Each structure stands twice: as C-alpha cells, then as structure tokens.
Amino acid sequence: MNILYLPLEFGRWYSAKKLAYPVGVGMIDGFEGNKIQHLTIPLMYHDDIWLKHIKEIVGDRKFDQVWLEVVHSVIPEGILEWLSSLAPIRVGFVIESLSIAPEEFTDNPIGTQRRIDNLNQKLPYLTDIVVYDIRDLHNFHIPTMLGNMSVPERLVKTPNSTADKAIFYGTAYGVRGEWLRSLKSRLIINPPSAEDAGNFPRIFEQLFAFVNGYTPVDYSYFFRNWYYVRQSVYSIWINHLHTLPGCAMISLPHRTQVLSGRVIESMAAGKPVVSQLLNTEMDDLFEDGKEILYYKDMFGLLNCLDRLQSDSDLRFYLAEAARVKVLENHTTEVQVKKIIEFVGGD
C-alpha cells in the first residue's frame, strides 16, 4: 500500500498550533503503524510553494490512494486532474464541519463561503470522503465515512489526576462565553501551555520563513524537520496535559456535533473527561459513568465537578477505562486502518 498524503498546514505558529495534529501530519503515525508507504506533502494555506513543485517531488511514482484535505486547501484544477491520474482511490478529509451556524456566516462570510467553494471544487475528483461532524455524514453522493478523532498509540498515558479545579482549553464564543463566566470560580481556564514556552514554535516559523526559497531538491530536508517539529510539539502537549494538576478536563458546548479532539487527547493524557451530551450516536463512543461523564446542563456539569473533586477512585477508574477504550478504538493507527478498510484498500 502506497499513499500520497496532502494534509493542510499553516506557515505561522499562531494558526498552525490550532490545527489538530492527528488529522494533519500526525496521520503519518497511523501509516507507519500499519506499515503503509507514503509520500506526505503539505497543502499550505495561502501559499502554494510545495504545490507548485508537487509534480517534480512525486516524479514518476504511482499510488494506490491519494488522501487530501478538501475544505481549506486551494488546489488548481490542473493539479486535481493530475492527482486523479495517480491513484484509483482519492479520499477527501472534511476536517471542519460544513454544517455551518448562522453566526459563522455573520462573523466571517467570506471565509465561510470559501470553505464551501473549496470542497465543491474538489468533489468531482474524489471517490470517498471522511467527515468528523455527524451532521455531514449524508451530505454527499459518494461513499462517506464518519471519522473519529485519535491520538498516536505511543502517547497514551496512565491515569494522573488531582483534586484541583477542572481544566478547560478553548475559546469563548457564543453560549460558551456565558458558561465560562458562570464557571470562572470552578475552572482553570487556558493555563499556559508547555509547547508554547519551548523552542519549537520558533524553529517552526524559521522553517517556514524560507519556504519561498525552497526547490524540489530541498523537500526531503523540509519534510524531516517539519515532521520532527510537529511530532515533538504534540508529544510535549500530551505530556503537559498528563502532568497538569486537575480533577478533569472539561469540554464545553460547541457548534459542532463532534466528540472533540480535546476529549480524546485528554483521555490519552490520563485525565478524566466531562463532556456535553450531544444526543447523537457520538455519545455512544464512550460509556457514561464508566469511561466519561456527560452533562445535559450547567447543573449537571457542576454535579460532575463536585463528584470528581471529592472522589479519587472515580477519577482513576474513569481515566483507566477511557485509556483502554482509546487504545482499542481511537489511536491514529486504528483510525488509518478503518479508513483503508472503508475505501476498499488492501
């Protein structure tokens, strides 16, 4: 099996750090865990440096499959036609929901419409799609798989929590801002993140600062350093979550119908997780009261926090059961295997 993989990437760390590693360059961990050969080339947001060299980098190689990000990337029609000639199976990844809230159009009408246009342009060249928001599952006329957020198996940790306040990482948009104001005394909100304090963000930006001077012969050098930095930063992030004092990681209401990547990362880091009940089949990914605690409203969330701060046994058993489930179903290695099986790869 040989895959040409084209994930999204940003050239500035401020934007790049928000891009989920497992659905970006981190998919490589899944390839290598399944002994899949790959050539991985980033689709740069607002910069076509590697895209304009892609034919030279690929050379005369053929592939069994092409995997590419299809919502934010901009790819000329000629390149899309050429990609179609490289492999019989071409899988598009919708890493950001297309079930768009009205306020998103209001806040960012140009960017929101661009997401839709980017996908529609690529659809004729795809044979399969992987989505992460369950509302997107039936939007397409080609086979569509509901993907799960994941973490590399090597990063899954043993349980580690304390009786301190619960932790929340995220932004305060919409109703979430109201929740955060009400929960201010009960949460540690966006504590300083370890990977931002090290040298890797600077190295990342230096790597991309010279991107317009790169030629195809420089790609191996660029790739090795890019993957090393991304892999190292993500390891630091998971280790940071593991050692951070707190009784749980909290997922607050959000616009999507996704059990967020932060939930899976927190479980992998050995932290108990409290998340909003979505009232969809996504709730069945983890068992309430055994592997996760779900809440329906603010009162339910506060009750979960009280239980976790006062009960160390509950914290341990939730985190341990979630760790086992993550290893069974939510590693990047397992996720890649499921995608290969879905699209009919050998």
Summary of the structure (lengths in Angstrom):
residues: 346
radius of gyration: 20.3
end to end distance: 7.1
largest distance: 61.9
contacts: 1131
relative contact order: 0.15
helix: 49%
strand: 15%
